[in-house]
Structures are given as C-alpha cells and as structure tokens.
Amino acid sequence: MTTALEIGQRLQNGELCAEELLSESLSRVKALDKDLNSVVGLYEEQAFEQARAAQKRLDQKQPLSALDGVPTGLKDLLCALGQRSAAGSKMLGSFVSPYDASAVAKLRAAGAVMPLRLNMDEFAMGSTTETSFFGQTKNPWDLARVPGGSSGGSAAAVAAGLVPYALGSDTGGSIRQPASHCGVTGFKPSYGAVSRYGLIAYASSLDQIGPIAPSARDCAAVLDLISGADPHDATSSGLAAPTLPALGGDLKGLRIGLPEECFGDGVEHAVRERVLAVAEALKGLGASVERFRLGGLEYAVPTYYIIACAEASSNLSRFDGVKYGHRAANAPDLSSLYVNSRTEGFGPEVRKRILLGTFVLSSGYYDAYYLKAVKAQARIRQSYESAFARFDLILTPVAPSTAPRLGESLSDPLKMYLSDIFTVSVNLAGLPALSVPAGLDESRLPVGAQLIGRRFDDKTVLRAGDAFQRATSFHSLTPPIHGGARHAS
Amino acid sequence: MKITITDESLDYLAALSRLSVPEGERETLKRELQSLLDYMELLDALPETELQIQGQGRETLRGDEVTPSYPVEAITLNGAAVRGGAFQVPQTVE
C-alpha cells in the first residue's frame, strides 16, 4: 500500500495531479463502498475546489505541507464547515456544522482535500461500527465481519484504498482497534496533544483525535499537522510534536516491556504469536525486551465504562431538540419536547450509556461507582508510571481476537466491552499508543500490535513503529477488495 | 454493593436522563444494565488507597478577552424552529 507521504511526494514531483487523484479516490468510493458502507457523506464539489487550489500551489512549487493535495476522510464525529457532521446519529442527521474543528482547520490549512465523511458507531459508543444510524460498515478483509469501532469507517476506507489517510478519534481504543481489525496503522496521541475543539464530545477527559494511515510515518506527519496548543481547548498543549524529525535509525538502547497479563488466557493463539513475533523483530532492531507484570489491568474495563458513561450522560445532555439536532413533533410542553426529542434521536446503545452514566453519578451511588472508578484510574496511572520507570515502551496486542462476525458483539454487550481490555487503560492514563499491523491469522484476518509510550513521548512510540515497518512488510498487505490502485496499490 | 435494577429504578433513571424507555426495550435494558452493574462490582476488590485523584489535563486557561464570535444566523442555522434570531420552544409560562 502506497503511503500518504509517498503520494504527497509524487504530487510534489509532478508525477500525480491532485484533481486526478481525487477523481480516482471518488471512483473507488463509487465502486467499493456499496459493499463497505464506510462513507456517510460525500463532498465532491468542495473537494474539487480544494484539489484545484492544491494543484495550483504544487505547480508553483509552493506546497503548504508534505500532504498538500492528498485526499483524506473525516470521522463523522469531527465538525467541518458546511458538512453534515452527524456523529453517526439520527440526532444530528441534519446538522450542518457552522465551523471547523481545530484539527480540521489545521488540515485545511495544510492543503488537505476532504471529500469524505466516514461512518462510526453512534456518538463513538461502540467497538464494531454497527450502532451507526447510517448502517453498519463491513470489514474490507471479510465483508461478513465488523471493521472494529468506533472509527470503523475511517479504518475501512484507508484499508480499501478509498483515501490515503483519515482522521478518527479514540476514547477507549476507537482508533487503534479498528486499525488493527482492518490491517492499517492507527495512532492515539497523548491526551492533550490535539485540540478536541469541534470533536463532538463523548467522554471529554478521554477523547483524543488521531490519524489512521498505511504507516507510522504517515501518522507522525499527520500528528505534526494537527497537534498543538489551542485557546479553544484548555487541555491542549504543544508538548507532543514534532515527531517526524525523530523517526529513523535503529532501536538500540530502547527498553520494551511485555505485560504478562496481556499474553495469557483469553487472547487468541494467533494474536499472541503475531505480537510476540513483533517483540522479536523489535529485539532484532536493537531494543531490549522483557516480560513484567503491569498490575491493575483487571480494573480497567469497569473503570473506563463508569467514567466514560458518566461523562457521556453529562455531555449528551446538550441535545434537547432546541438549538440543533432532532426535534420531536407536536410536543405539548418543554419537558415533553426534551424527552421525546432525545428518545427518538438517540439509538439504543447511546440511551443505555446515558442511563448507566446517570446511575453512577446519581445521589447514593456516586461514591460506590464514580468515585471508586476515579480512584481505580489513579491506580492504573500509577501502574504505568512504575512501568515507565523501567521501560521506554510497552508492547501488547490491540485486541484479544481478530475482527468478530457482524452481529456477534451486539448480542452480548458485556463481551464487546471486555474486548476493549488492552486499549481502555491507555486512555485512562492519557498515554500515546500506536496500532501496527502484525500479520494475518489463519483466516487471513489482520492482527494488530500496540506500542504504548510515556505521556507526551509520542515520538518514541512512532519511532519504534516506523523502525518496525521499515524492517517488515505487514503494513503493506492489502485486503482482497483493495485490488490495487495507482495511489494506493 | 449489590444493586438491582427494577422497573421503578429504571423509570427514575430515565426521568433524570430526560429519556423514556420504549416498552419493547424495557426487559432487555434492565437485563443489560444489571449485567454491567454486576460486572462493575469488580471494583469492590480494589484496596483502599491514599491515591491522589488527578485530572487528565495540564489546563491552560486563555486570557479573559473579548474575541469575535459566530454571527447569530450561523448559530441558529440548525435550529428546527427559529424566529427573529431566537429558538422557539413550547410555551413555558401561562
């Protein structure tokens, strides 16, 4: 699979033309997406304007960035001026954003061409992209399976070569897990690296925007474009970037820890073997690899779901049918307007998480649930701090299994939540983590390995991922549906 | 702490959440919420600690300065019922 940076370079060399590249991207959408359903919004006219402007700059040898003129897709959770920004929900099914999210504005300023809005679980609540109001997205490697979620549309679109890279968001694994299931590279930056302004909120203390792309090097390039302090988000900072200049060389001196509890029972054999093979490859590049016990991981999933649902119940209280979003017809009074609009506008998974969040924050249960979860979060952070006193990076599987079949997860929600076991603790600790393709299982489904780093040491995570990908070719594998394309073959 | 989700507690939560529970979803919802709350009891095993609770962010507040905002037309564009630059709601005062 050709990387986004290589495509950017070909544009700058004059080997490709921005408008032709966009036309090819749109042709692939038309040919392939009827099977995938990764695209929920198509903005051809806006995108051709952007492509023409990019080509003019390229002709004048004045590109705005290394990705000037390269098409991209946005997860439907990101507000973009003039685009329907629906968060995969009926609630926002007719919401046209009057402004750009800061990350989108930064991509625009870097010359990105943005034709696609990409499917996702409703309000990012899910791990399969099956809860979207706009229908489920399918996995490009096997159309009977889920692409993962919640950024499943972003991962499927990149894997199928519809766009060379995409933006997703990650609250508990929503970039890394779909990237893993679709065989592409996904990066969840440190909490605070990228402004959340304009990202429709799920759980504000955990949400983070990041890239999904063919390579770690692409992810570094995108991160460097979208990161930095933003007056609209008090938690944002310029501490994570630049990362691209740090890439290159071997991994001599790097200490990598393998938590015992991430390689035990409950992890599929092929997943364990592929991730251990990644550890060997990293060792071959000069890193030292040692097993250890992380501790506290058993608390991660309940802690995550208490905190995330609590924040969701608060964040989603803004949807009342008045200022924007779905409005129920014929409500006799204000209270009915609120209740009917919300009940009609939200899907079942979203309503369930709001109810759960309301419960854990309610009088009489706050201490027993929410406060306890916040203490467990401190315990998980402490485990990571102790680990990072010994190691520079931690290597784990992204998920215990490869992509499940469609419908399998929603029938057992607790099982679906438990599949987030290796990703949620990273968000609870605010750490950066990369999902890299690690090969295929016996059913030819992709396995992903996760590299976790210290807070704001995003560059070390990306450097290790890039070194691994320069030494191996797993990230170049493409699904059968891909079929090859000039810009993504 | 053993909690049982009853019809009454579900209705109370729905009222707090400004939601109603469709009759056809009631039993599934009760069962799923119960299963999740039972699972969350795992945290009861967490040893009592002196751990300091911290926020995620290193928050940097911006200066208290007036800056241009969006025009009223842009902000009301997505309202389902707008009149005279204001959002319309059902009558709230007799």
Interface residues (C-beta under 8 A of the other chain):
Chain A: S94 F95 V96 P98 Y99 Y191 G192 S205 L206 A229 P231 A234 T235 S236 S237 E298 Y299 V301 P302 T303 Y305 I306 S313 S317 D320 G321 V322 K323 Y324 G325 R327 A331 P332 D333 L334 S335 S336 L337 Y338 V339 N340 R342 T343 F346 P348 R351 K352 I354 L355 L356 T358 F359 S362 Y365 A368 Y369 K372 A373 V374 K375 A376 Q377 A378 R379 R381 Q382 P413 L414 Y417 G430
Chain B: M1 I3 L10 L13 A14 L16 S17 R18 L19 S20 P22 E25 L29 E32 L33 S35 L36 L37 Y39 M40 L42 L43 D44 L46 T49 L51 Q52 I53 Q54 G55 Q56 G57 R58 E59 T60 L61 R62 Y70 A74 I75 L77 N78 G79 A80 A81 F87 V89 P90 Q91 T92
